[in-house]
Amino acid sequence: MKRLVSLVVLCGLTMPAIAAPSYLTRDGRGGYIVTYDYTDKAKTGWYVGARADLNLWNWKNKYSVDDDLTNVNINSDSDKYSFEPTFGGSAFAGFRFAYFWRAELEAGYLGYFKDADGESDFTMQIPYLTANVYYDFVNGLYLGAGVGVAMPITTLDLDATLATTDGADRTKYGVSPMAGIMLGYSYELDHNLVLDIRYRLAGLFGADHRISMWDSDGVPHWFQNDIDFILDNSISVGIRYEF
């Protein structure tokens, strides 16, 4: 009798260990039915990412000099640039709210441009910071708009045979309001990674850049470059990670 009780107790203790898992149940034919209780990982709404850009700049440089230099090789003139390509990029962080809306802070670089004329070398580069808002459609397309500030940096180097320039003036750091509208497409690569393709039309104002210089007789002169409105067409490909 004691042996029978011990056997019953032993079977009771070992049965839970050898019982089928909770997601397995037996059917009427002796087989198993597998039931998955899968709960998707909830996202927090926050995301981060980065983009690589091809930027096409459109603007005009207006050159001017003081009256005493109009009879030398430095002349008042203007250069118009259309769809000049530069390469840039950006990093961003944002938050999704109300399901279809996203707010984002973006720090980027529109690229570096250089042009060598007969009398001067001109370069311009444009870092920027914008706050963006997007509306996501259910088919992956999205629309957006952003406002912020750009910081165009221009450098002018004049022909040393014409005049001696003040080296402190050769680089100008500007600050300009910047605004843009965006059209893009998002594609989920997996639960957290999203491919982001975006077109942006953005505008900002350039800076006026004046250089002080002296001729061979020590007479002071000036040379100025005025940059008007800059229109940028940007095509970017990026990745964002959604937490």
VODREN-73421 format. One record per residue (C-alpha): residue number from 1; x, y, z. Coordinates in Angstrom, 3 decimals, always signed. Last residue first. Layout:
(NUM, (X, Y, Z))
...
END
This chain:
(243, (+11.669, +53.184, -30.225))
(242, (+11.493, +54.090, -33.906))
(241, (+14.803, +54.082, -35.771))
(240, (+14.997, +56.308, -38.825))
(239, (+16.953, +55.676, -42.006))
(238, (+17.603, +58.203, -44.741))
(237, (+17.548, +59.034, -48.428))
(236, (+17.509, +62.668, -49.468))
(235, (+16.584, +64.886, -52.405))
(234, (+17.027, +68.611, -51.729))
(233, (+16.048, +71.535, -53.931))
(232, (+17.526, +74.698, -52.427))
(231, (+16.553, +78.284, -53.204))
(230, (+18.983, +80.967, -52.023))
(229, (+17.730, +84.573, -51.856))
(228, (+20.406, +87.204, -52.554))
(227, (+24.133, +86.990, -51.985))
(226, (+25.949, +90.348, -51.979))
(225, (+29.718, +90.271, -52.549))
(224, (+31.699, +93.372, -51.621))
(223, (+35.175, +94.699, -52.430))
(222, (+36.656, +97.627, -50.519))
(221, (+39.438, +100.155, -50.918))
(220, (+42.147, +101.721, -48.752))
(219, (+45.069, +103.584, -50.367))
(218, (+48.418, +102.083, -49.398))
(217, (+50.099, +102.999, -52.677))
(216, (+50.194, +99.368, -53.841))
(215, (+46.441, +99.058, -53.260))
(214, (+44.780, +98.391, -49.945))
(213, (+41.957, +96.018, -48.993))
(212, (+38.798, +95.672, -46.880))
(211, (+36.497, +92.799, -47.787))
(210, (+32.704, +93.010, -47.668))
(209, (+30.348, +89.999, -47.496))
(208, (+26.584, +90.435, -47.632))
(207, (+24.894, +87.241, -46.461))
(206, (+22.521, +84.784, -48.074))
(205, (+18.796, +84.468, -47.457))
(204, (+17.031, +81.149, -47.059))
(203, (+14.719, +78.860, -49.001))
(202, (+13.753, +75.211, -48.919))
(201, (+12.096, +72.748, -51.292))
(200, (+12.412, +69.299, -49.736))
(199, (+12.153, +65.833, -51.284))
(198, (+12.286, +62.877, -48.918))
(197, (+12.896, +59.119, -48.860))
(196, (+12.809, +57.518, -45.368))
(195, (+13.409, +53.790, -44.819))
(194, (+12.017, +52.763, -41.422))
(193, (+13.644, +50.489, -38.844))
(192, (+11.738, +49.501, -35.685))
(191, (+9.312, +46.715, -36.631))
(190, (+11.097, +45.876, -39.870))
(189, (+11.999, +47.592, -43.139))
(188, (+9.000, +49.887, -42.786))
(187, (+8.725, +52.211, -45.794))
(186, (+8.271, +55.964, -45.479))
(185, (+7.731, +58.299, -48.447))
(184, (+8.290, +62.020, -48.712))
(183, (+7.100, +65.497, -49.611))
(182, (+8.578, +68.451, -47.779))
(181, (+8.097, +72.211, -47.452))
(180, (+10.877, +74.538, -46.333))
(179, (+11.818, +77.557, -44.250))
(178, (+15.100, +79.222, -43.290))
(177, (+15.813, +82.421, -41.390))
(176, (+19.387, +83.649, -41.886))
(175, (+22.569, +83.943, -39.861))
(174, (+25.887, +84.748, -41.517))
(173, (+29.514, +83.934, -40.841))
(172, (+31.887, +85.784, -43.177))
(171, (+35.403, +84.630, -44.049))
(170, (+38.017, +86.780, -45.862))
(169, (+37.640, +89.749, -43.543))
(168, (+40.287, +88.821, -40.959))
(167, (+42.815, +88.364, -43.765))
(166, (+42.670, +92.057, -44.622))
(165, (+43.444, +92.226, -48.305))
(164, (+46.469, +93.448, -50.251))
(163, (+45.487, +94.420, -53.762))
(162, (+45.602, +93.438, -57.406))
(161, (+48.513, +90.992, -57.444))
(160, (+47.040, +89.097, -54.460))
(159, (+44.046, +87.984, -56.519))
(158, (+41.119, +88.008, -54.104))
(157, (+40.054, +85.229, -51.711))
(156, (+36.433, +85.313, -50.571))
(155, (+34.916, +82.904, -48.028))
(154, (+31.232, +82.461, -47.233))
(153, (+29.563, +80.699, -44.290))
(152, (+25.771, +80.418, -44.362))
(151, (+24.191, +79.786, -40.944))
(150, (+20.602, +78.653, -41.495))
(149, (+17.756, +79.076, -38.996))
(148, (+14.475, +77.339, -38.535))
(147, (+11.147, +76.517, -40.116))
(146, (+9.754, +73.225, -41.361))
(145, (+6.858, +71.822, -43.344))
(144, (+5.690, +68.297, -44.007))
(143, (+3.776, +65.915, -46.217))
(142, (+3.855, +62.131, -45.987))
(141, (+3.450, +59.063, -48.192))
(140, (+3.433, +55.626, -46.588))
(139, (-0.009, +54.511, -47.816))
(138, (-1.696, +55.375, -44.484))
(137, (-0.761, +59.053, -44.786))
(136, (+1.778, +60.602, -42.442))
(135, (+1.553, +64.314, -41.545))
(134, (+4.889, +65.927, -40.735))
(133, (+6.081, +68.851, -38.588))
(132, (+9.659, +70.133, -38.734))
(131, (+11.892, +72.263, -36.494))
(130, (+15.035, +73.403, -38.303))
(129, (+18.785, +73.817, -37.719))
(128, (+21.231, +74.700, -40.498))
(127, (+24.786, +74.367, -41.833))
(126, (+25.500, +76.141, -45.139))
(125, (+28.793, +76.231, -47.032))
(124, (+29.971, +78.872, -49.493))
(123, (+33.193, +79.361, -51.409))
(122, (+34.379, +82.141, -53.741))
(121, (+37.816, +82.472, -55.319))
(120, (+38.554, +85.880, -56.819))
(119, (+39.990, +87.761, -59.787))
(118, (+39.540, +85.367, -62.687))
(117, (+36.735, +83.462, -61.068))
(116, (+37.025, +80.270, -58.988))
(115, (+33.771, +78.795, -57.674))
(114, (+33.396, +76.568, -54.626))
(113, (+30.293, +75.035, -53.040))
(112, (+30.006, +73.027, -49.804))
(111, (+26.952, +71.167, -48.546))
(110, (+23.481, +71.675, -47.122))
(109, (+24.511, +70.591, -43.621))
(108, (+21.971, +69.430, -41.084))
(107, (+20.362, +69.569, -37.653))
(106, (+16.719, +68.428, -37.573))
(105, (+14.164, +68.615, -34.730))
(104, (+11.003, +66.642, -35.472))
(103, (+7.272, +66.641, -34.788))
(102, (+5.161, +63.790, -36.167))
(101, (+1.441, +63.519, -36.881))
(100, (-0.664, +60.543, -38.047))
(99, (-0.996, +58.715, -34.701))
(98, (-2.030, +61.731, -32.583))
(97, (+1.669, +62.081, -31.661))
(96, (+4.938, +60.797, -33.109))
(95, (+8.144, +62.216, -31.639))
(94, (+11.340, +63.357, -33.299))
(93, (+15.105, +63.251, -33.559))
(92, (+17.220, +64.269, -36.528))
(91, (+20.624, +64.020, -38.147))
(90, (+21.399, +65.673, -41.466))
(89, (+23.305, +65.347, -44.699))
(88, (+25.121, +67.172, -47.446))
(87, (+26.231, +66.892, -51.045))
(86, (+26.304, +69.844, -53.433))
(85, (+24.914, +70.281, -56.940))
(84, (+24.474, +73.767, -58.504))
(83, (+20.884, +73.931, -59.715))
(82, (+21.249, +77.424, -61.215))
(81, (+23.962, +79.933, -60.315))
(80, (+23.849, +83.556, -61.438))
(79, (+27.053, +85.560, -61.258))
(78, (+27.078, +89.331, -60.975))
(77, (+29.469, +92.109, -61.954))
(76, (+31.200, +95.205, -60.654))
(75, (+34.741, +94.977, -61.924))
(74, (+38.065, +93.913, -60.422))
(73, (+40.489, +94.166, -63.343))
(72, (+41.206, +97.831, -62.770))
(71, (+39.318, +100.997, -63.759))
(70, (+36.411, +100.371, -61.374))
(69, (+38.762, +100.333, -58.402))
(68, (+38.501, +104.005, -57.382))
(67, (+34.699, +103.871, -57.449))
(66, (+34.418, +101.299, -54.637))
(65, (+33.730, +97.715, -55.597))
(64, (+30.612, +95.606, -56.257))
(63, (+29.840, +91.924, -56.846))
(62, (+26.293, +90.526, -56.950))
(61, (+26.111, +86.770, -56.413))
(60, (+22.909, +85.029, -57.544))
(59, (+21.083, +81.972, -56.225))
(58, (+19.908, +78.416, -57.011))
(57, (+21.268, +75.401, -55.105))
(56, (+20.657, +71.709, -55.886))
(55, (+21.191, +69.510, -52.826))
(54, (+21.819, +65.760, -52.869))
(53, (+21.264, +64.629, -49.317))
(52, (+22.163, +61.807, -46.900))
(51, (+19.745, +61.396, -43.989))
(50, (+19.963, +60.361, -40.323))
(49, (+17.642, +58.969, -37.680))
(48, (+15.986, +59.150, -34.293))
(47, (+12.531, +58.134, -33.065))
(46, (+10.162, +58.641, -30.141))
(45, (+6.548, +57.421, -30.236))
(44, (+7.021, +54.904, -27.426))
(43, (+6.334, +51.860, -29.565))
(42, (+4.338, +48.896, -28.224))
(41, (+5.874, +45.504, -28.882))
(40, (+3.304, +43.345, -30.627))
(39, (+1.502, +40.718, -28.509))
(38, (+1.582, +37.159, -29.805))
(37, (-0.515, +34.446, -28.118))
(36, (+0.335, +31.609, -30.449))
(35, (-1.835, +28.489, -30.564))
(34, (-0.424, +25.211, -31.861))
(33, (-2.910, +22.350, -32.262))
(32, (-1.447, +18.895, -31.591))
(31, (-2.367, +15.509, -33.021))
(30, (-4.214, +12.554, -31.483))
(29, (-7.133, +12.603, -33.893))
(28, (-9.495, +14.589, -31.667))
(27, (-7.066, +17.483, -31.326))
(26, (-4.560, +17.902, -28.537))
(25, (-3.500, +21.338, -27.292))
(24, (-0.123, +23.078, -27.458))
(23, (+0.271, +26.757, -26.497))
(22, (+0.151, +25.883, -22.789))
(21, (+3.136, +23.577, -23.051))
(20, (+2.443, +19.812, -22.940))
(19, (+2.766, +18.135, -19.531))
(18, (+6.086, +16.497, -18.673))
(17, (+6.960, +18.740, -15.726))
(16, (+3.385, +19.053, -14.573))
(15, (+3.118, +15.210, -14.498))
(14, (+6.225, +14.686, -12.368))
(13, (+4.825, +15.641, -8.986))
(12, (+1.534, +13.811, -9.397))
(11, (+3.282, +10.707, -10.725))
(10, (+5.532, +10.644, -7.671))
(9, (+2.552, +11.005, -5.329))
(8, (+0.729, +8.113, -7.050))
(7, (+3.850, +5.923, -6.922))
(6, (+4.379, +6.699, -3.230))
(5, (+0.768, +5.789, -2.477))
(4, (+1.175, +2.466, -4.322))
(3, (+4.430, +1.657, -2.484))
(2, (+2.802, +2.418, +0.863))
(1, (+0.000, +0.000, +0.000))
END
